[in-house]
Amino acid sequence: MKILVAVKRVIDYNVKVRVKADCSDVDLANVKMALNPFCEIAVEEAIRLKESGQAQEIVVVSIGSKACQEQLRTALALGADRAIQVEAPDNLAPLSIARILKQVAQEESADLILLGKQSIDADNNQTGQMLAALMDRPQATFASEVQVEGGSLRVTREIDGGLQTLSMQLPAVVTTDLRLNEPRYASLPNIMKAKRKPLEVKTPEELGAEVTNGVELLGVEAPAERQAGIRVSSVEELVDKLRNEAKVLA
Protein backbone atom coordinates (compact mmCIF):
# COMPACT_ATOMS: atom_id res chain seq x y z
CA MET A 1 0.00 0.00 0.00
CA LYS A 2 1.24 3.48 -0.88
CA ILE A 3 0.22 6.37 1.38
CA LEU A 4 0.13 9.99 0.24
CA VAL A 5 0.21 12.55 3.07
CA ALA A 6 -0.57 16.21 2.40
CA VAL A 7 1.17 18.68 4.73
CA LYS A 8 1.05 22.45 5.12
CA ARG A 9 3.42 25.16 6.36
CA VAL A 10 1.77 27.35 9.02
CA ILE A 11 2.74 29.78 11.75
CA ASP A 12 3.98 27.87 14.81
CA TYR A 13 1.12 27.49 17.28
CA ASN A 14 3.26 28.95 20.09
CA VAL A 15 3.71 32.25 18.22
CA LYS A 16 1.44 35.21 18.89
CA VAL A 17 0.02 36.22 15.51
CA ARG A 18 0.46 39.86 14.49
CA VAL A 19 -1.58 41.80 11.93
CA LYS A 20 0.11 44.12 9.43
CA ALA A 21 -0.26 47.84 10.05
CA ASP A 22 -2.50 48.24 6.98
CA CYS A 23 -4.63 45.23 8.04
CA SER A 24 -4.04 43.63 4.64
CA ASP A 25 -2.82 40.30 6.04
CA VAL A 26 -1.01 38.54 8.86
CA ASP A 27 2.58 39.69 9.40
CA LEU A 28 4.94 36.80 8.59
CA ALA A 29 8.21 38.73 8.86
CA ASN A 30 10.67 36.87 11.12
CA VAL A 31 7.89 34.56 12.31
CA LYS A 32 8.66 30.95 13.18
CA MET A 33 6.88 28.56 10.82
CA ALA A 34 6.12 24.90 11.47
CA LEU A 35 4.36 21.80 10.21
CA ASN A 36 0.61 22.09 10.75
CA PRO A 37 -0.15 20.03 13.92
CA PHE A 38 -2.99 18.06 12.25
CA CYS A 39 -0.70 17.29 9.29
CA GLU A 40 1.94 16.08 11.74
CA ILE A 41 -0.61 13.61 13.13
CA ALA A 42 -1.33 12.40 9.58
CA VAL A 43 2.39 11.83 8.98
CA GLU A 44 2.68 9.91 12.26
CA GLU A 45 -0.25 7.67 11.38
CA ALA A 46 1.27 6.88 7.99
CA ILE A 47 4.57 5.95 9.67
CA ARG A 48 2.78 3.68 12.15
CA LEU A 49 0.98 1.91 9.31
CA LYS A 50 4.30 1.35 7.58
CA GLU A 51 5.95 0.11 10.78
CA SER A 52 3.12 -2.39 11.23
CA GLY A 53 3.72 -3.74 7.72
CA GLN A 54 0.49 -2.31 6.28
CA ALA A 55 2.22 0.21 3.98
CA GLN A 56 5.31 0.04 1.81
CA GLU A 57 5.89 3.69 0.89
CA ILE A 58 5.00 7.10 2.31
CA VAL A 59 5.02 10.14 0.04
CA VAL A 60 4.50 13.61 1.51
CA VAL A 61 3.31 16.52 -0.60
CA SER A 62 3.05 20.23 0.12
CA ILE A 63 1.70 23.03 -2.06
CA GLY A 64 3.35 26.43 -1.82
CA SER A 65 6.55 28.37 -2.27
CA LYS A 66 10.06 26.96 -1.85
CA ALA A 67 9.87 27.74 1.88
CA CYS A 68 7.57 24.75 2.43
CA GLN A 69 10.50 22.44 1.66
CA GLU A 70 11.53 22.95 5.28
CA GLN A 71 8.32 21.26 6.45
CA LEU A 72 8.72 18.52 3.84
CA ARG A 73 12.20 17.79 5.21
CA THR A 74 10.67 17.63 8.69
CA ALA A 75 8.20 15.00 7.47
CA LEU A 76 11.05 13.08 5.84
CA ALA A 77 12.97 13.20 9.12
CA LEU A 78 9.94 11.77 10.91
CA GLY A 79 9.91 8.76 8.59
CA ALA A 80 8.42 9.58 5.17
CA ASP A 81 10.26 8.07 2.18
CA ARG A 82 10.14 10.93 -0.34
CA ALA A 83 8.58 14.33 -0.85
CA ILE A 84 6.91 16.41 -3.55
CA GLN A 85 6.65 20.19 -3.56
CA VAL A 86 4.09 21.69 -5.92
CA GLU A 87 5.26 25.23 -6.66
CA ALA A 88 2.24 27.50 -6.24
CA PRO A 89 1.08 30.58 -4.31
CA ASP A 90 0.82 30.06 -0.55
CA ASN A 91 -2.73 31.41 -0.30
CA LEU A 92 -4.57 29.01 -2.60
CA ALA A 93 -8.21 28.25 -1.84
CA PRO A 94 -9.09 24.72 -0.63
CA LEU A 95 -10.68 23.78 -3.97
CA SER A 96 -7.50 24.60 -5.90
CA ILE A 97 -5.44 22.63 -3.37
CA ALA A 98 -7.80 19.67 -3.72
CA ARG A 99 -7.48 19.79 -7.51
CA ILE A 100 -3.70 19.69 -7.29
CA LEU A 101 -3.74 16.87 -4.73
CA LYS A 102 -6.06 14.89 -6.99
CA GLN A 103 -3.51 15.02 -9.81
CA VAL A 104 -0.65 14.09 -7.48
CA ALA A 105 -2.63 11.18 -6.02
CA GLN A 106 -3.49 9.85 -9.47
CA GLU A 107 0.09 10.19 -10.68
CA GLU A 108 1.36 8.37 -7.58
CA SER A 109 -1.43 5.77 -7.61
CA ALA A 110 -1.89 6.31 -3.88
CA ASP A 111 -4.03 3.76 -2.05
CA LEU A 112 -4.61 5.94 1.01
CA ILE A 113 -4.55 9.73 1.24
CA LEU A 114 -4.10 11.19 4.72
CA LEU A 115 -4.64 14.86 5.55
CA GLY A 116 -4.99 16.85 8.73
CA LYS A 117 -8.66 17.68 9.28
CA GLN A 118 -7.80 21.39 9.03
CA SER A 119 -4.92 23.84 9.10
CA ILE A 120 -4.56 26.08 12.14
CA ASP A 121 -4.21 29.24 10.05
CA ALA A 122 -7.33 29.28 7.85
CA ASP A 123 -9.29 26.60 9.80
CA ASN A 124 -11.37 25.86 6.69
CA ASN A 125 -11.76 22.08 7.18
CA GLN A 126 -12.60 21.66 3.48
CA THR A 127 -9.69 20.22 1.49
CA GLY A 128 -10.09 16.55 2.46
CA GLN A 129 -13.81 16.52 1.71
CA MET A 130 -13.33 18.31 -1.62
CA LEU A 131 -10.53 15.93 -2.60
CA ALA A 132 -12.68 12.86 -1.89
CA ALA A 133 -15.52 14.35 -3.96
CA LEU A 134 -13.24 15.20 -6.90
CA MET A 135 -11.75 11.68 -6.90
CA ASP A 136 -15.07 9.96 -6.15
CA ARG A 137 -13.43 8.08 -3.28
CA PRO A 138 -14.86 7.05 0.09
CA GLN A 139 -13.85 9.35 2.92
CA ALA A 140 -13.65 9.39 6.71
CA THR A 141 -13.17 12.71 8.46
CA PHE A 142 -12.04 13.49 12.04
CA ALA A 143 -10.47 10.05 12.43
CA SER A 144 -9.50 9.02 15.96
CA GLU A 145 -8.54 5.44 14.98
CA VAL A 146 -7.50 3.90 11.66
CA GLN A 147 -7.22 0.16 10.98
CA VAL A 148 -6.29 -1.48 7.68
CA GLU A 149 -7.93 -4.84 7.10
CA GLY A 150 -6.70 -6.26 3.80
CA GLY A 151 -8.10 -4.08 1.04
CA SER A 152 -10.48 -2.25 3.33
CA LEU A 153 -10.27 0.45 5.96
CA ARG A 154 -11.95 0.64 9.36
CA VAL A 155 -12.07 4.17 10.75
CA THR A 156 -13.44 5.43 14.05
CA ARG A 157 -14.37 9.09 13.79
CA GLU A 158 -15.50 11.68 16.30
CA ILE A 159 -18.96 13.17 15.89
CA ASP A 160 -21.16 15.37 18.06
CA GLY A 161 -22.95 12.37 19.55
CA GLY A 162 -19.79 10.40 20.35
CA LEU A 163 -17.95 7.95 18.07
CA GLN A 164 -18.88 6.52 14.69
CA THR A 165 -17.16 3.55 13.02
CA LEU A 166 -17.00 3.37 9.22
CA SER A 167 -15.82 0.57 6.96
CA MET A 168 -14.76 1.36 3.40
CA GLN A 169 -12.77 -0.02 0.52
CA LEU A 170 -9.39 1.33 -0.50
CA PRO A 171 -8.44 3.64 -2.12
CA ALA A 172 -9.84 6.19 0.32
CA VAL A 173 -9.33 9.65 1.85
CA VAL A 174 -8.96 10.12 5.62
CA THR A 175 -8.59 13.33 7.63
CA THR A 176 -7.01 13.08 11.07
CA ASP A 177 -8.14 14.43 14.43
CA LEU A 178 -6.09 15.28 17.52
CA ARG A 179 -6.82 12.05 19.39
CA LEU A 180 -5.61 9.75 16.61
CA ASN A 181 -2.03 9.62 17.91
CA GLU A 182 0.82 11.56 19.49
CA PRO A 183 3.49 12.50 16.92
CA ARG A 184 7.08 11.50 17.60
CA TYR A 185 10.13 13.77 17.61
CA ALA A 186 12.65 13.49 14.80
CA SER A 187 16.01 12.16 15.97
CA LEU A 188 19.25 13.84 14.89
CA PRO A 189 20.35 10.87 12.71
CA ASN A 190 16.98 10.91 10.93
CA ILE A 191 17.23 14.68 10.41
CA MET A 192 20.59 14.14 8.71
CA LYS A 193 19.21 11.27 6.61
CA ALA A 194 16.25 13.44 5.53
CA LYS A 195 18.63 15.77 3.69
CA ARG A 196 19.49 12.93 1.31
CA LYS A 197 15.95 11.70 0.71
CA PRO A 198 14.43 12.64 -2.68
CA LEU A 199 12.41 15.85 -2.90
CA GLU A 200 10.81 16.53 -6.27
CA VAL A 201 9.51 19.94 -7.36
CA LYS A 202 6.54 20.13 -9.73
CA THR A 203 4.14 22.80 -10.98
CA PRO A 204 0.35 22.69 -11.34
CA GLU A 205 0.83 23.00 -15.11
CA GLU A 206 3.00 19.88 -15.20
CA LEU A 207 0.34 18.01 -13.25
CA GLY A 208 -2.47 19.28 -15.44
CA ALA A 209 -4.23 20.84 -12.45
CA GLU A 210 -6.51 23.85 -12.82
CA VAL A 211 -5.65 26.56 -10.31
CA THR A 212 -8.14 29.41 -10.00
CA ASN A 213 -8.40 31.26 -6.73
CA GLY A 214 -12.02 32.24 -6.24
CA VAL A 215 -11.43 33.62 -2.75
CA GLU A 216 -10.12 37.14 -2.18
CA LEU A 217 -8.74 38.28 1.18
CA LEU A 218 -10.22 41.71 1.90
CA GLY A 219 -8.59 42.37 5.24
CA VAL A 220 -7.48 41.03 8.61
CA GLU A 221 -8.29 42.47 12.02
CA ALA A 222 -6.92 41.52 15.41
CA PRO A 223 -9.55 40.47 17.97
CA ALA A 224 -10.63 43.12 20.43
CA GLU A 225 -8.47 43.23 23.52
CA ARG A 226 -10.09 41.69 26.55
CA GLN A 227 -10.70 44.06 29.42
CA ALA A 228 -9.16 43.26 32.78
CA GLY A 229 -11.44 41.72 35.39
CA ILE A 230 -12.48 43.39 38.61
CA ARG A 231 -12.82 42.19 42.20
CA VAL A 232 -16.06 42.45 44.09
CA SER A 233 -16.39 42.54 47.84
CA SER A 234 -19.63 40.61 48.24
CA VAL A 235 -22.12 38.32 46.52
CA GLU A 236 -24.64 41.16 46.53
CA GLU A 237 -22.25 43.38 44.56
CA LEU A 238 -21.56 40.56 42.10
CA VAL A 239 -25.27 40.01 41.50
CA ASP A 240 -25.81 43.75 41.06
CA LYS A 241 -23.08 44.00 38.41
CA LEU A 242 -24.33 40.91 36.57
CA ARG A 243 -27.85 42.35 36.53
CA ASN A 244 -27.18 46.04 35.80
CA GLU A 245 -23.84 46.11 33.97
CA ALA A 246 -23.44 42.76 32.24
CA LYS A 247 -27.22 42.42 31.71
CA VAL A 248 -27.03 38.63 32.05
CA LEU A 249 -29.53 38.39 34.90
CA ALA A 250 -33.16 39.40 34.72
Buried (B, 14 or more C-beta within 10 A) or exposed (E): BBBBBBBBBBBEEEEEBEBEEEEEEBBEEEEEBBBBBBBBBBBBBBBBBBEEEBBEBBBBBBBBEEEBBEBBBBBBBBBBBBBBBBBBEEBBBBBBBBBBBBBBBEBBEBBBBBBBBBBBBBEBBBBBBBBBBBBEBBBBBBBBBBBBEEEEBBBBBBEEEEEBEBEBEBBBBBBBBBEBBEBBEBEEEBBEEBEEBEBEEBEBEEBEBEBEEEEEEEEBEEEEEEEEEEEEEEEEEEEEBEEEEEEEEE
